[in-house]
């Protein structure tokens, strides 16, 4: 498996997206930025890993490094269905 290109890393992509986001604000005050970013990343992450594990919650929780009950709460929070 080849090493990922550091110029295209996830953290670099997040930084670039945040730069664009703040440019579009044009001095408008923002709030709950942390929660907004977490939700924007967390939901697709959970959906992707669930799909990779054929919706097996135990395997998904292990891959994500979280407790299965925590995963179930997040699935409910984001209204994730098969």
N, C-alpha and C positions, 0 to 999 in steps of 0.2 A: 504494500500500500504506500503510495507516495505521500510526502509531507504536504500539508496545506500551504498555499501561498499566503504568507503573512500580510501581504498588501491587500488581500481579500478576506481577512479574518472577520469573524462575527463582531468583535469589538470595534473594528474599523468601520464596518457597515453601520453599526449602531451610532457611532460618533458622527458619521456623515449624515445619517438620517436626522439626528438631533440638530445638527448645524442647519439643515434645510428647514426643520420645524421652527427653530428660533428665528430664522430669517423671515419666515412668513408671519410671525407674530407681530412684527413691526411695533415694538415697545408695548404691546399688550401684556398685561400681567397674566401669568399662568399659575395654576395651582394643581396640586395632586399629580405632578409630573411623574413622580416615582410610581405611583399606582397605575397610571396610564401606561407607562412603559412595561411594567411587569405584566399587566393584562395582555398587552399586545404581543408579548413574547411567550408567556406561559400557556395560553390557550392553544396556539398552533403547535407548540412543543409537545404538549400532552396529546393532542390529536394525532400528531405524526408518530409518536412512540406507541400509542395504542394501536394504530394501524399496523405498524411494523410487527407487533406482537399479537395480531389478530384479536385485539380487544381483550387480551388476557391481562387483567388488572394486577395480578401478583407480579408477573414478569415486567410489566410497565413500571410499577412502583420501584422494583429493584433496579431497573435501568436508570430511572430518574433519581434514585437515591433518596426516596421518600417513603414514608409509611403508607401501606395500602389504604388505611382509613383517611389519611390526608389526601391521597389521590381521589378517593371516592367523593370527598367534599369538594375538591376542585372540579371534578366532572359535573357535579350538581351545580356549582357556582357558575360555570361557563355553559351549562346546558348542552353538554357534549353527548351526542347519541351515536349509535352505530350507523 
